[in-house]
Each structure stands twice: as structure tokens, then as C-alpha cells.
Amino acid sequence: MFGRVLTFMLPVALAACSPESPPSPPPADTVASGLEALAAKAEPGTLGVAILDLSTSRMRGINADQPMPMQSVFKLPLAIAVMDAADKGRLSLGHEVTLTRDQLSVAHSPIAEAFPGRTDYTIEELIRAAVAQSDNSAADILLKRIGGPEALTRFFQERGIESFRVDRYEYELQPQSVGLPEFTGQWIGSDAITEAKEQLPLDRQRAALRIYLADPRDRVSPADMVNILVMLANGQLLSPESTTKLMDILESTSTGTDRLKAGVPEGATVYHKTGTGASVDGVASAVNDVGIIELPDGRRLAVAAFLAGSDLSSEDRAAIIAEVARIASSKVAGEE
């Protein structure tokens, strides 16, 4: 069964109604019906969505308060925390890091692929790699720089984002989520962990997926993710210079062009971060995309779309995320 539809709006004064005539019925809520249809299509997977028009502060969604697996979506909040540390003088974006093999992580990592041909990166280059290219090595290095998962969790919970939690580095989460033993540097490279997973018995892979989908760790609710996006877009988290820099990085994101970007009208700009988990026997642990959509008319929308445990094809999973953007872009403004 699809989840609870959420509608929230800042309080406004109610117009007086004439006692002689009953109030007009509210207009049909096509956003709610559209999200309900998408959630039904995603079953037995779970679709979690939150949409907020920054001009009205009205939030719409389905399963919006339900914490969902983040996967690489966490790299956007990570970048915010790192850039906040730079704003406060605790580190420098220009500081150069020389990588060693033991700093390389699993799964997707162009930095690991380039090693040892290239070993030197600035903090800013690592941020760009983590966000725009979703590089796991860059993310793990940056996470250690700010004090680890606990420090990142605390950063956002102290700012009122109560559902946000990061508990593991990528080198821990990715093997655990597919039933592999502890990572000791043996699965560096984009295909290595996938090949190792495929050597496991299917029952073990399925059990690991069930555990991951029920695990409360490394999650955030769509509503809280939208709150992070709104605070970022409104300049409440970073200095003006750092806000502009991070928005530019988000605009250059190279992953997930068939998700939110595929659902916006021509002329719109999307500042976004994707997240994608492993699939087991045709079931994807997580397919996500979150970001700010700037429409041609100047309106800005904060959108978080999370799809967990879906057995749809990869094309249909992406199409559901794209449809979230289409609903948000075309309908939210007309239902205020």
C-alpha cells in the first residue's frame, strides 16, 4: 500500500465565508494523486518524496517523514560540513592531500582508478569529485577530515535535521550492504565489488539486502533532506561564496541525468546529488536524487526523491524519479 501523503503550509489568515452559501470545495489535489500513483507503481518498493516551493514554503510529499537509505546523497551534506569548516578557518579548500593506497575506497571512484598515476588533490577537488562525480574515495577522505560519521551526524542534528544520520564510511557500508566481509583494500575499482558480490550465494545476497533495507543507519527523511536543501539555497548554512561554489558544483553533477533532470521543462536548471545502491536479483536497494530545481519563470523548488527496494527495471526506476520532477515543476505552483 502506498504511503501517507503529506501537505504542509505556513499558516495564513482564512477568508470569511458568507453564512448564506457554503464554502467552495477545494480544487482537486493533482500533486497528491500524482504522487500516490507513483508510489503505487513503485510497490513493493517504497517511494519517499518531499517537494517544497521556496516562494510559498509549502511542502508536499508522500512518505515524506519516513527515513530512507541515502547512499551517495549523503555526499551533499558532507560537502556542506566540509565547506562550513573552511568558512570557519578549520581547514583550507586549497590544502593539498597526497593519497596513499590505504585511503582508496570501494565501488565508484575515478580517484581510485587514476591511482597511482595521480595522488595529489586539493580539498576543493575532493569536494568536486565527491559531489559531481560521486567518488567514494573522495567522500571517505573528506569524512575523516571532519571527524567521521558521528561529527557529520551531529552537524545536521544540531541544526534541527533530526532524522539525518551517517553511521558508516563508504568502505564499510558498501560491502556490508551486499553481504561481503570487511573491506581490507581488496575491492578497489568500479567493478571489483560487483564481481565479488556475484560470487556470493544468492540467498546471502538477498539476506544482506533485507538487512540493509530494514537498517535505521545512514538515512534521512525526504522532508529533512528538503530542509537541508532550503537552508543551503537560502544561504543559511554557508558563506555566500561557499554557497555559490557548492551550487555550481551541484549544477555540474554528471550522474543521474535520467532522474530529476529528465523531468524538468526546457530552460530549467537542476542543482542535484544522486544516490544509487547495489541491486540483488533485480531489486535495487536505493535509487535517489535530491536537489534544487530553478524553473524558467524564476521559481525554485527543493525536491527529494528516494526509491528503496524497487524491482522495476533501471529505466523505470529512473523514470519514477523523473516524474517526481515533472509533477513538481508543472503542478505545485498551481495548487497554492
Residue pairs with C-beta under 8 A, 6 or more apart in sequence:
1 43
2 36
2 39
2 40
2 43
2 47
2 62
3 39
3 46
3 47
3 48
3 62
3 63
3 66
4 62
4 63
4 65
5 32
5 35
5 36
5 60
5 61
5 62
6 50
6 59
6 60
6 61
6 62
6 64
6 65
6 223
7 29
7 32
7 58
7 59
7 60
8 58
8 59
8 60
9 56
9 57
9 58
9 59
9 336
10 56
10 57
10 58
17 23
27 335
29 335
30 331
30 335
31 51
31 60
31 327
31 328
31 331
31 332
31 335
32 60
32 62
34 323
34 327
34 331
35 47
35 49
35 60
35 61
35 62
35 324
35 327
36 62
38 47
38 49
38 62
38 320
38 323
38 324
38 327
39 46
39 47
39 62
39 63
41 312
41 320
42 307
42 310
42 312
42 320
44 309
44 311
45 283
45 284
45 307
45 308
45 309
45 310
45 311
45 312
46 63
46 66
46 68
46 307
46 308
46 309
47 62
47 63
47 305
47 306
47 307
47 320
48 61
48 62
48 63
48 64
48 66
48 68
48 221
48 222
48 304
48 305
48 306
48 307
48 308
49 61
49 62
49 63
49 64
49 222
49 303
49 304
49 305
49 306
49 324
50 59
50 60
50 61
50 64
50 221
50 222
50 223
50 225
50 226
50 302
50 303
50 304
51 59
51 60
51 61
51 226
51 301
51 302
51 303
51 304
51 324
51 327
51 328
51 332
52 58
52 59
52 60
52 226
52 229
52 230
52 301
52 302
52 303
53 299
53 300
53 301
53 332
53 333
53 336
54 230
54 233
54 234
54 299
54 300
54 301
54 302
55 299
55 300
56 336
58 332
58 336
59 223
59 226
60 332
61 222
61 223
61 226
63 222
64 221
64 222
64 223
64 226
65 163
65 221
65 222
65 223
66 221
66 222
67 163
67 165
67 216
67 219
67 220
67 221
68 219
68 220
68 221
68 222
68 286
68 288
68 306
68 308
69 212
69 213
69 215
69 218
69 219
69 275
69 277
69 285
69 286
69 288
69 306
69 308
70 166
70 218
70 219
70 220
70 275
70 286
70 288
70 306
71 218
71 275
71 276
71 277
71 285
71 286
71 288
72 134
72 136
72 139
72 255
72 273
72 274
72 275
72 276
72 288
73 220
73 225
73 273
73 274
73 275
73 288
73 289
73 290
73 306
74 139
74 152
74 166
74 218
74 220
74 275
75 130
75 131
75 134
75 139
75 273
76 131
76 228
76 250
76 273
76 290
77 152
77 155
77 156
77 164
77 166
77 220
77 228
78 130
78 139
78 142
78 143
78 146
78 152
78 166
79 127
79 130
79 131
79 142
79 246
79 249
80 155
80 228
80 232
80 237
80 238
80 246
81 146
81 151
81 152
81 155
81 156
82 91
82 123
82 127
82 142
82 145
82 146
83 93
83 127
83 238
83 242
83 245
83 246
84 155
84 237
84 238
84 242
85 91
85 145
85 146
86 92
86 93
86 123
86 242
87 238
87 239
87 242
91 123
91 145
92 123
93 122
93 123
93 124
93 127
94 122
94 123
94 124
95 122
95 123
96 120
96 121
96 122
97 120
97 121
97 122
97 123
97 126
97 141
98 119
98 120
99 111
99 115
99 119
99 120
99 121
99 137
99 141
100 119
101 115
101 116
101 185
101 188
102 185
103 137
103 140
103 141
104 111
104 112
104 115
104 137
104 185
104 188
105 112
105 136
105 137
105 139
105 140
105 169
105 170
105 171
105 174
105 188
106 136
106 170
106 171
106 174
106 175
106 183
106 187
106 188
106 192
106 193
107 136
107 170
107 174
107 187
107 190
107 193
107 194
108 134
108 135
108 136
108 190
109 135
109 136
109 137
109 138
109 188
109 189
109 190
110 129
110 133
110 135
111 118
111 121
111 126
111 129
111 135
111 137
111 138
112 136
112 137
112 188
112 189
113 189
113 190
121 129
121 138
123 142
123 145
124 245
126 135
126 138
126 141
126 142
127 138
127 142
127 246
127 249
128 249
128 252
129 135
129 137
129 138
130 138
130 139
130 142
131 246
131 249
131 250
131 253
131 273
132 249
132 250
132 252
132 253
132 254
133 254
133 255
134 255
134 273
134 274
134 275
136 170
136 171
136 174
139 170
140 169
140 170
140 171
143 149
143 152
143 166
143 169
144 169
146 152
146 155
148 169
149 166
149 167
149 168
149 169
152 166
153 164
153 165
153 166
153 167
156 164
156 228
157 164
157 165
159 231
159 237
160 227
161 220
161 224
161 227
161 228
162 224
163 219
163 220
163 221
163 223
163 224
164 219
164 220
164 224
164 228
165 216
165 217
165 218
165 219
165 220
166 218
167 217
167 218
168 176
168 217
168 218
171 183
172 182
172 183
173 218
174 183
174 193
174 278
175 181
175 182
175 183
175 187
175 193
176 208
176 212
177 208
177 209
177 212
177 277
177 278
177 285
178 193
178 197
178 200
178 205
178 208
178 209
178 278
178 280
179 197
179 200
179 204
179 205
179 207
179 208
180 187
180 193
180 196
180 197
180 200
186 192
186 196
187 193
187 196
194 278
197 205
197 278
197 280
202 280
202 281
205 280
205 281
206 280
206 281
208 280
209 278
209 280
209 283
209 285
209 309
212 277
212 285
213 285
213 308
213 309
220 228
222 304
222 305
222 306
223 304
225 290
225 304
225 306
226 290
226 302
226 303
226 304
228 237
229 290
229 291
229 292
229 302
229 303
229 304
230 302
231 237
232 238
232 243
232 246
232 247
232 292
233 247
233 292
233 300
233 302
235 243
237 243
238 246
247 271
247 292
250 271
250 272
250 273
250 291
250 292
251 269
251 270
251 271
253 271
253 272
253 273
253 274
255 274
255 276
256 272
256 274
256 276
256 289
256 318
256 321
258 315
258 318
258 319
258 322
259 272
259 274
259 287
259 289
259 305
259 318
259 321
259 322
259 325
260 270
260 272
260 289
260 290
260 291
260 293
260 303
260 305
260 321
260 322
260 324
260 325
261 270
261 272
261 322
261 325
262 318
262 319
262 322
262 325
263 321
263 322
263 323
263 324
263 325
263 326
263 327
263 328
263 329
264 270
264 293
264 295
264 325
264 326
264 329
265 295
265 296
265 329
265 330
266 296
267 295
267 296
268 293
268 294
268 295
268 296
268 329
269 293
269 294
270 291
270 292
270 293
270 294
270 325
271 291
271 292
271 293
271 294
272 289
272 290
272 291
272 292
273 289
273 290
273 291
274 288
274 289
275 286
275 287
275 288
275 289
275 290
275 306
276 284
276 286
276 287
276 288
277 284
277 285
277 286
277 287
278 284
278 285
279 285
279 314
282 311
283 309
283 310
283 311
284 307
284 309
284 310
284 311
284 312
284 314
284 317
285 308
285 309
286 306
286 307
286 308
287 307
287 310
287 317
287 318
287 321
288 304
288 305
288 306
288 307
288 321
289 303
289 305
289 321
290 303
290 304
290 305
290 306
291 302
291 303
292 300
292 301
292 302
292 303
293 300
293 301
293 302
293 303
293 325
293 328
293 329
294 300
295 301
295 329
299 333
301 328
301 329
301 332
303 324
303 325
303 328
305 320
305 321
305 324
305 325
307 317
307 320
307 321
310 317
310 320
312 320
